[in-house]
Amino acid sequence: MLRPSDYDPKELRALTGAAAPTHADEEPDRWTQPDDFLGRADARVRAAQVEDAFLLQAAAGGASRPYLPSLPDSVVGTQLVLDWLRYLVGVGGRERAREALAFYRDVEWLDESVEDALAAYLEAFDDTEGSRLSVGHHRTSLLFVARLAALR
């Protein structure tokens, strides 16, 4: 079993990409503020997602709108659709997921027929209490759209 106490804190910081403070008087230790580390980690994940979305769109033949004119007709595509909808319903509940799909159609990420098909899938999910979808949730949805577009 790994025990962090067995490692040098400077080495652990270096492995995660966190810079060690030069002097204790000049800069507080970043590790006493976990939000700083979590914020940078979240930013790295978001940047990777955006990069993936562009790469997947390029693989799908470009980024013409709507990004997803039809759903892929494959088992992998259906599973990806269900994973995406499970994610949206898990975060925001079924009604907010439906609103998000309408928004994605309005900004031309989805074709109207795709929105209708996805809304029909939503009926299979139990409605849950959720929160408002954030910009980060919409970025994740764009990644799902790009992956689905790449499968067509």
N, CA, C and O of each residue as an XYZ file, in Angstrom:
608
protein
N       0.838     -1.174      0.000
C       0.000      0.000      0.000
C       0.885      1.240      0.000
O       1.882      1.307      0.720
N       0.507      2.223     -0.819
C       1.256      3.470     -0.874
C       0.856      4.373      0.279
O      -0.323      4.521      0.601
N       1.856      4.967      0.886
C       1.608      5.936      1.953
C       2.314      7.222      1.575
O       3.540      7.243      1.464
N       1.562      8.298      1.376
C       2.192      9.568      0.993
C       3.242     10.038      1.994
O       4.180     10.743      1.624
N       3.089      9.654      3.245
C       4.054     10.098      4.249
C       5.438      9.500      4.021
O       6.419      9.974      4.594
N       5.526      8.459      3.186
C       6.810      7.837      2.886
C       7.610      8.621      1.842
O       8.771      8.301      1.589
N       7.003      9.643      1.234
C       7.647     10.371      0.159
C       7.972     11.794      0.572
O       7.339     12.371      1.457
N       8.966     12.335     -0.085
C       9.358     13.715      0.130
C       8.293     14.634     -0.469
O       7.932     14.457     -1.632
N       7.775     15.620      0.292
C       6.742     16.517     -0.249
C       7.184     17.252     -1.511
O       6.368     17.488     -2.401
N       8.475     17.621     -1.602
C       8.955     18.304     -2.798
C       8.851     17.390     -4.018
O       8.513     17.840     -5.113
N       9.143     16.107     -3.820
C       9.066     15.153     -4.915
C       7.610     14.970     -5.358
O       7.324     14.915     -6.554
N       6.700     14.876     -4.394
C       5.287     14.737     -4.724
C       4.775     15.965     -5.487
O       4.022     15.834     -6.452
N       5.187     17.146     -5.048
C       4.782     18.371     -5.745
C       5.318     18.385     -7.173
O       4.604     18.757     -8.104
N       6.559     17.983     -7.340
C       7.165     17.971     -8.671
C       6.431     16.994     -9.590
O       6.242     17.284    -10.772
N       6.016     15.839     -9.060
C       5.313     14.849     -9.866
C       3.953     15.345    -10.338
O       3.489     14.960    -11.411
N       3.315     16.194     -9.547
C       2.001     16.728     -9.928
C       2.099     18.014    -10.718
O       1.083     18.534    -11.180
N       3.289     18.532    -10.879
C       3.478     19.761    -11.627
C       3.321     21.015    -10.791
O       3.296     22.119    -11.337
N       3.215     20.870     -9.475
C       3.096     22.035     -8.603
C       4.490     22.526     -8.252
O       5.365     21.738     -7.894
N       4.686     23.811     -8.356
C       5.991     24.390     -8.030
C       6.097     24.574     -6.520
O       5.153     25.018     -5.868
N       7.241     24.231     -5.987
C       7.483     24.427     -4.553
C       7.779     25.895     -4.300
O       8.453     26.529     -5.111
N       7.293     26.451     -3.197
C       7.589     27.853     -2.895
C       9.092     28.056     -2.713
O       9.793     27.192     -2.184
N       9.571     29.221     -3.163
C      11.000     29.504     -3.036
C      11.358     29.805     -1.591
O      12.359     29.298     -1.086
N      10.562     30.617     -0.920
C      10.777     30.930      0.487
C       9.420     30.947      1.176
O       8.430     31.406      0.607
N       9.386     30.461      2.361
C       8.123     30.416      3.098
C       7.558     31.815      3.314
O       6.341     31.982      3.395
N       8.432     32.833      3.409
C       7.965     34.197      3.644
C       7.349     34.818      2.381
O       6.467     35.671      2.482
N       7.803     34.399      1.205
C       7.376     35.019     -0.034
C       6.055     34.480     -0.571
O       5.224     35.247     -1.058
N       5.861     33.196     -0.489
C       4.689     32.585     -1.102
C       4.155     31.497     -0.172
O       4.925     30.652      0.285
N       2.858     31.500      0.115
C       2.322     30.442      0.964
C       2.361     29.092      0.240
O       2.349     29.029     -0.989
N       2.405     28.050      1.007
C       2.425     26.702      0.448
C       1.099     26.428     -0.263
O       0.038     26.500      0.357
N       1.154     26.119     -1.545
C      -0.052     25.873     -2.321
C      -0.847     24.687     -1.799
O      -2.056     24.604     -2.018
N      -0.193     23.791     -1.125
C      -0.874     22.580     -0.668
C      -1.719     22.838      0.571
O      -2.506     21.977      0.965
N      -1.574     23.991      1.188
C      -2.471     24.328      2.290
C      -3.780     24.880      1.747
O      -4.744     25.039      2.495
N      -3.819     25.171      0.458
C      -5.012     25.666     -0.229
C      -5.411     24.648     -1.300
O      -5.060     24.835     -2.465
N      -6.128     23.583     -0.951
C      -6.438     22.545     -1.943
C      -7.240     23.058     -3.130
O      -7.180     22.459     -4.204
N      -7.992     24.150     -2.974
C      -8.763     24.683     -4.094
C      -7.857     25.094     -5.241
O      -8.223     24.938     -6.406
N      -6.674     25.620     -4.926
C      -5.741     26.027     -5.966
C      -5.337     24.826     -6.816
O      -5.351     24.894     -8.045
N      -4.983     23.740     -6.162
C      -4.586     22.536     -6.889
C      -5.765     21.982     -7.677
O      -5.610     21.608     -8.840
N      -6.940     21.924     -7.061
C      -8.107     21.379     -7.738
C      -8.510     22.257     -8.916
O      -8.934     21.744     -9.951
N      -8.385     23.566     -8.771
C      -8.711     24.472     -9.866
C      -7.800     24.260    -11.060
O      -8.260     24.267    -12.202
N      -6.523     24.074    -10.809
C      -5.585     23.842    -11.913
C      -5.839     22.490    -12.556
O      -5.749     22.354    -13.776
N      -6.157     21.487    -11.742
C      -6.450     20.168    -12.290
C      -7.701     20.226    -13.162
O      -7.737     19.626    -14.237
N      -8.727     20.944    -12.704
C      -9.953     21.098    -13.474
C      -9.667     21.815    -14.794
O     -10.213     21.443    -15.833
N      -8.823     22.828    -14.758
C      -8.468     23.557    -15.976
C      -7.751     22.643    -16.967
O      -7.978     22.736    -18.174
N      -6.901     21.774    -16.472
C      -6.195     20.827    -17.358
C      -7.176     19.861    -18.010
O      -7.055     19.556    -19.196
N      -8.147     19.380    -17.238
C      -9.149     18.461    -17.780
C      -9.979     19.166    -18.845
O     -10.232     18.605    -19.911
N     -10.404     20.401    -18.557
C     -11.193     21.159    -19.527
C     -10.401     21.389    -20.806
O     -10.936     21.228    -21.903
N      -9.147     21.758    -20.679
C      -8.318     21.995    -21.863
C      -8.180     20.722    -22.692
O      -8.236     20.769    -23.921
N      -8.000     19.594    -22.024
C      -7.888     18.318    -22.735
C      -9.200     17.976    -23.433
O      -9.188     17.454    -24.548
N     -10.336     18.263    -22.789
C     -11.629     17.981    -23.406
C     -11.840     18.827    -24.653
O     -12.305     18.323    -25.676
N     -11.504     20.098    -24.574
C     -11.669     20.970    -25.735
C     -10.771     20.498    -26.877
O     -11.191     20.465    -28.034
N      -9.543     20.137    -26.547
C      -8.625     19.634    -27.574
C      -9.177     18.357    -28.199
O      -9.133     18.194    -29.418
N      -9.701     17.446    -27.367
C     -10.296     16.210    -27.886
C     -11.462     16.515    -28.815
O     -11.613     15.883    -29.861
N     -12.287     17.487    -28.430
C     -13.443     17.833    -29.251
C     -13.005     18.311    -30.633
O     -13.583     17.905    -31.641
N     -11.999     19.163    -30.685
C     -11.520     19.644    -31.978
C     -10.905     18.516    -32.802
O     -11.122     18.445    -34.012
N     -10.148     17.640    -32.162
C      -9.551     16.526    -32.887
C     -10.616     15.586    -33.429
O     -10.526     15.118    -34.564
N     -11.630     15.312    -32.608
C     -12.693     14.422    -33.051
C     -13.504     15.051    -34.177
O     -13.916     14.356    -35.105
N     -13.737     16.353    -34.105
C     -14.450     17.027    -35.179
C     -13.647     16.988    -36.469
O     -14.199     16.783    -37.550
N     -12.354     17.184    -36.350
C     -11.503     17.127    -37.542
C     -11.546     15.731    -38.156
O     -11.571     15.582    -39.378
N     -11.556     14.714    -37.303
C     -11.612     13.335    -37.794
C     -12.952     13.051    -38.467
O     -13.043     12.189    -39.341
N     -13.978     13.771    -38.063
C     -15.305     13.558    -38.632
C     -15.525     14.382    -39.896
O     -16.632     14.396    -40.435
N     -14.495     15.066    -40.375
C     -14.610     15.803    -41.619
C     -14.862     17.284    -41.455
O     -15.359     17.935    -42.374
N     -14.528     17.820    -40.309
C     -14.675     19.257    -40.128
C     -15.744     19.598    -39.123
O     -16.382     18.727    -38.532
N     -15.921     20.878    -38.948
C     -16.829     21.358    -37.918
C     -17.968     22.162    -38.529
O     -18.203     23.303    -38.133
N     -18.674     21.576    -39.489
C     -19.822     22.271    -40.045
C     -21.025     22.035    -39.141
O     -21.138     20.996    -38.490
N     -21.923     23.019    -39.113
C     -23.084     22.923    -38.227
C     -24.296     22.423    -39.011
O     -24.444     22.742    -40.191
N     -25.149     21.656    -38.375
C     -25.020     21.154    -37.017
C     -23.918     20.110    -36.923
O     -23.681     19.336    -37.851
N     -23.262     20.113    -35.787
C     -22.153     19.178    -35.598
C     -22.634     17.730    -35.669
O     -21.923     16.850    -36.153
N     -23.850     17.499    -35.180
C     -24.392     16.138    -35.162
C     -25.719     16.124    -35.925
O     -26.779     16.314    -35.329
N     -25.662     15.894    -37.268
C     -26.895     15.894    -38.060
C     -27.716     14.609    -37.910
O     -28.909     14.588    -38.211
N     -27.066     13.543    -37.443
C     -27.768     12.273    -37.215
C     -26.991     11.473    -36.189
O     -25.798     11.690    -35.978
N     -27.692     10.542    -35.555
C     -27.037      9.680    -34.567
C     -26.373      8.508    -35.284
O     -26.894      8.014    -36.284
N     -25.223      8.063    -34.774
C     -24.571      6.904    -35.391
C     -25.429      5.657    -35.204
O     -26.074      5.479    -34.171
N     -25.425      4.810    -36.207
C     -26.216      3.576    -36.167
C     -25.299      2.413    -35.813
O     -24.965      1.578    -36.653
N     -24.900      2.384    -34.538
C     -24.029      1.308    -34.080
C     -24.246      1.087    -32.586
O     -24.804      1.936    -31.891
N     -23.804     -0.042    -32.121
C     -23.917     -0.355    -30.697
C     -23.078      0.620    -29.875
O     -23.508      1.082    -28.818
N     -21.882      0.929    -30.365
C     -21.006      1.867    -29.667
C     -21.657      3.242    -29.604
O     -21.617      3.906    -28.568
N     -22.256      3.669    -30.711
C     -22.929      4.964    -30.739
C     -24.101      5.017    -29.777
O     -24.281      6.005    -29.066
N     -24.898      3.957    -29.751
C     -26.038      3.910    -28.828
C     -25.561      3.947    -27.389
O     -26.158      4.632    -26.559
N     -24.501      3.227    -27.082
C     -23.967      3.238    -25.719
C     -23.454      4.622    -25.346
O     -23.645      5.075    -24.218
N     -22.808      5.288    -26.283
C     -22.305      6.636    -26.027
C     -23.455      7.620    -25.802
O     -23.368      8.491    -24.937
N     -24.527      7.482    -26.578
C     -25.719      8.314    -26.383
C     -26.274      8.097    -24.978
O     -26.575      9.057    -24.269
N     -26.409      6.833    -24.580
C     -26.953      6.530    -23.251
C     -26.043      7.039    -22.142
O     -26.526      7.517    -21.116
N     -24.737      6.942    -22.336
C     -23.795      7.478    -21.342
C     -23.949      8.989    -21.214
O     -23.944      9.529    -20.108
N     -24.086      9.665    -22.343
C     -24.248     11.121    -22.332
C     -25.534     11.528    -21.628
O     -25.533     12.426    -20.785
N     -26.632     10.861    -21.978
C     -27.911     11.204    -21.355
C     -27.911     10.858    -19.865
O     -28.488     11.588    -19.058
N     -27.275      9.760    -19.502
C     -27.155      9.397    -18.081
C     -26.390     10.493    -17.338
O     -26.737     10.853    -16.213
N     -25.356     11.012    -17.975
C     -24.580     12.112    -17.395
C     -25.459     13.347    -17.207
O     -25.481     13.924    -16.120
N     -26.183     13.763    -18.251
C     -27.022     14.954    -18.162
C     -28.118     14.806    -17.113
O     -28.365     15.725    -16.333
N     -28.777     13.645    -17.095
C     -29.844     13.420    -16.120
C     -29.261     13.342    -14.711
O     -29.875     13.823    -13.759
N     -28.095     12.748    -14.578
C     -27.452     12.657    -13.269
C     -27.090     14.009    -12.692
O     -27.151     14.211    -11.479
N     -26.717     14.928    -13.551
C     -26.337     16.267    -13.093
C     -27.564     17.147    -12.893
O     -27.714     17.777    -11.846
N     -28.444     17.192    -13.895
C     -29.512     18.177    -13.866
C     -30.926     17.647    -13.753
O     -31.865     18.432    -13.624
N     -31.104     16.337    -13.798
C     -32.453     15.795    -13.835
C     -32.952     15.752    -15.274
O     -32.346     16.322    -16.182
N     -34.077     15.056    -15.456
C     -34.579     14.831    -16.816
C     -35.034     16.128    -17.490
O     -34.775     16.326    -18.677
N     -35.706     17.008    -16.753
C     -36.201     18.247    -17.362
C     -35.058     19.160    -17.799
O     -35.104     19.730    -18.889
N     -34.040     19.301    -16.962
C     -32.899     20.140    -17.354
C     -32.122     19.498    -18.502
O     -31.574     20.203    -19.350
N     -32.073     18.181    -18.532
C     -31.423     17.498    -19.659
C     -32.175     17.804    -20.947
O     -31.557     18.044    -21.985
N     -33.509     17.798    -20.888
C     -34.322     18.122    -22.057
C     -34.074     19.574    -22.490
O     -33.965     19.862    -23.682
N     -33.988     20.477    -21.515
C     -33.700     21.881    -21.824
C     -32.311     22.033    -22.457
O     -32.119     22.830    -23.375
N     -31.354     21.260    -21.950
C     -29.999     21.320    -22.510
C     -30.008     20.853    -23.965
O     -29.336     21.450    -24.806
N     -30.752     19.806    -24.268
C     -30.827     19.322    -25.646
C     -31.435     20.384    -26.564
O     -30.985     20.560    -27.696
N     -32.453     21.086    -26.079
C     -33.047     22.167    -26.872
C     -32.028     23.290    -27.100
O     -31.948     23.860    -28.188
N     -31.263     23.592    -26.067
C     -30.211     24.607    -26.200
C     -29.175     24.166    -27.226
O     -28.740     24.970    -28.051
N     -28.774     22.895    -27.186
C     -27.774     22.391    -28.130
C     -28.302     22.451    -29.571
O     -27.531     22.669    -30.505
N     -29.604     22.260    -29.747
C     -30.190     22.416    -31.085
C     -30.152     23.898    -31.497
O     -29.830     24.226    -32.638
N     -30.488     24.788    -30.544
C     -30.493     26.228    -30.851
C     -29.120     26.747    -31.265
O     -29.017     27.620    -32.127
N     -28.061     26.209    -30.648
C     -26.708     26.659    -31.003
C     -26.108     25.799    -32.117
O     -24.925     25.907    -32.440
N     -26.949     24.952    -32.690
C     -26.607     24.113    -33.840
C     -25.524     23.081    -33.568
O     -24.685     22.799    -34.423
N     -25.557     22.526    -32.371
C     -24.714     21.363    -32.123
C     -25.433     20.121    -32.622
O     -24.799     19.159    -33.054
N     -26.773     20.147    -32.561
C     -27.609     19.006    -32.938
C     -28.612     19.419    -33.996
O     -29.042     20.571    -34.044
N     -28.978     18.479    -34.836
C     -30.074     18.653    -35.756
C     -31.380     18.435    -34.978
O     -31.386     17.767    -33.945
N     -32.468     18.995    -35.473
C     -33.757     18.848    -34.781
C     -34.158     17.380    -34.637
O     -34.703     16.989    -33.605
N     -33.896     16.571    -35.653
C     -34.251     15.150    -35.575
C     -33.420     14.429    -34.507
O     -33.905     13.497    -33.865
N     -32.176     14.862    -34.322
C     -31.328     14.281    -33.273
C     -31.871     14.668    -31.906
O     -31.933     13.835    -31.002
N     -32.264     15.929    -31.752
C     -32.848     16.355    -30.477
C     -34.083     15.518    -30.151
O     -34.253     15.077    -29.014
N     -34.946     15.297    -31.146
C     -36.158     14.504    -30.929
C     -35.821     13.071    -30.517
O     -36.451     12.512    -29.618
N     -34.828     12.484    -31.178
C     -34.431     11.112    -30.838
C     -33.848     11.038    -29.432
O     -34.140     10.104    -28.685
N     -33.026     12.017    -29.071
C     -32.436     12.040    -27.736
C     -33.505     12.272    -26.666
O     -33.452     11.672    -25.592
N     -34.473     13.144    -26.960
C     -35.564     13.391    -26.018
C     -36.382     12.116    -25.800
O     -36.853     11.864    -24.691
N     -36.552     11.315    -26.850
C     -37.270     10.044    -26.705
C     -36.494      9.091    -25.797
O     -37.089      8.396    -24.973
N     -35.171      9.058    -25.943
C     -34.335      8.238    -25.055
C     -34.476      8.679    -23.600
O     -34.452      7.852    -22.689
N     -34.624      9.989    -23.387
C     -34.709     10.520    -22.017
C     -35.862      9.916    -21.229
O     -35.781      9.789    -20.007
N     -36.932      9.544    -21.918
C     -38.100      8.998    -21.224
C     -37.783      7.697    -20.487
O     -38.507      7.321    -19.565
N     -36.722      7.012    -20.878
C     -36.348      5.755    -20.227
C     -35.633      5.972    -18.895
O     -35.471      5.030    -18.119
N     -35.206      7.208    -18.625
C     -34.456      7.500    -17.411
C     -35.392      7.952    -16.298
O     -36.366      8.667    -16.533
N     -35.074      7.518    -15.076
C     -35.801      8.004    -13.910
C     -35.474      9.468    -13.705
O     -34.329      9.892    -13.853
N     -36.499     10.234    -13.361
C     -36.265     11.652    -13.099
C     -35.631     11.801    -11.729
O     -36.051     11.159    -10.767
N     -34.636     12.636    -11.646
C     -33.937     12.883    -10.385
C     -33.892     14.378    -10.128
O     -34.050     15.188    -11.042
N     -33.676     14.725     -8.883
C     -33.440     16.126     -8.551
C     -32.025     16.459     -8.994
O     -31.084     15.722     -8.699
N     -31.885     17.522     -9.671
C     -30.564     17.902    -10.133
C     -30.323     19.379     -9.916
O     -31.169     20.105     -9.394
N     -29.171     19.789    -10.323
C     -28.807     21.195    -10.218
C     -28.706     21.779    -11.626
O     -28.806     21.067    -12.625
N     -28.508     23.074    -11.672
C     -28.339     23.741    -12.955
C     -27.076     23.262    -13.637
O     -26.063     23.023    -12.980
N     -27.128     23.121    -14.939
C     -25.947     22.722    -15.691
C     -25.021     23.925    -15.836
O     -25.464     25.037    -16.126
N     -23.745     23.686    -15.632
C     -22.752     24.756    -15.712
C     -22.083     24.752    -17.088
O     -22.337     23.880    -17.920
N     -21.243     25.725    -17.298
C     -20.474     25.796    -18.544
C     -19.638     24.527    -18.707
O     -19.512     24.004    -19.814
N     -19.070     24.036    -17.616
C     -18.278     22.810    -17.672
C     -19.098     21.613    -18.120
O     -18.601     20.762    -18.858
N     -20.347     21.539    -17.682
C     -21.225     20.445    -18.122
C     -21.506     20.542    -19.619
O     -21.558     19.528    -20.316
N     -21.686     21.766    -20.105
C     -21.929     21.950    -21.540
C     -20.676     21.613    -22.350
O     -20.780     21.081    -23.455
N     -19.502     21.918    -21.815
C     -18.255     21.522    -22.505
C     -18.174     20.004    -22.622
O     -17.793     19.468    -23.663
N     -18.533     19.328    -21.552
C     -18.526     17.865    -21.581
C     -19.519     17.356    -22.617
O     -19.245     16.386    -23.323
N     -20.674     18.014    -22.706
C     -21.655     17.630    -23.723
C     -21.098     17.829    -25.129
O     -21.336     17.005    -26.013
N     -20.365     18.909    -25.339
C     -19.759     19.135    -26.650
C     -18.786     18.012    -26.993
O     -18.684     17.605    -28.151
N     -18.086     17.520    -26.004
C     -17.185     16.393    -26.245
C     -17.982     15.149    -26.653
O     -17.574     14.416    -27.554
N     -19.116     14.914    -25.989
C     -19.975     13.789    -26.387
C     -20.459     13.982    -27.826
O     -20.465     13.036    -28.614
N     -20.860     15.199    -28.162
C     -21.339     15.479    -29.526
C     -20.219     15.199    -30.530
O     -20.457     14.591    -31.573
N     -19.015     15.638    -30.219
C     -17.893     15.424    -31.139
C     -17.590     13.931    -31.301
O     -17.319     13.463    -32.407
N     -17.637     13.204    -30.211
C     -17.384     11.749    -30.311
C     -18.461     11.063    -31.131
O     -18.167     10.189    -31.946
N     -19.715     11.461    -30.914
C     -20.798     10.866    -31.705
C     -20.663     11.228    -33.174
O     -20.906     10.389    -34.041
N     -20.280     12.460    -33.464
C     -20.081     12.877    -34.853
C     -18.955     12.083    -35.507
O     -19.025     11.763    -36.694
N     -17.937     11.770    -34.749
C     -16.814     11.000    -35.288
C     -17.214      9.555    -35.593
O     -16.590      8.900    -36.428
N     -18.249      9.062    -34.923
C     -18.699      7.679    -35.153
C     -19.631      7.525    -36.362
O     -19.850      6.415    -36.846
N     -20.172      8.643    -36.841
C     -21.114      8.550    -37.963
C     -20.433      8.067    -39.225
O     -21.081      7.932    -40.263
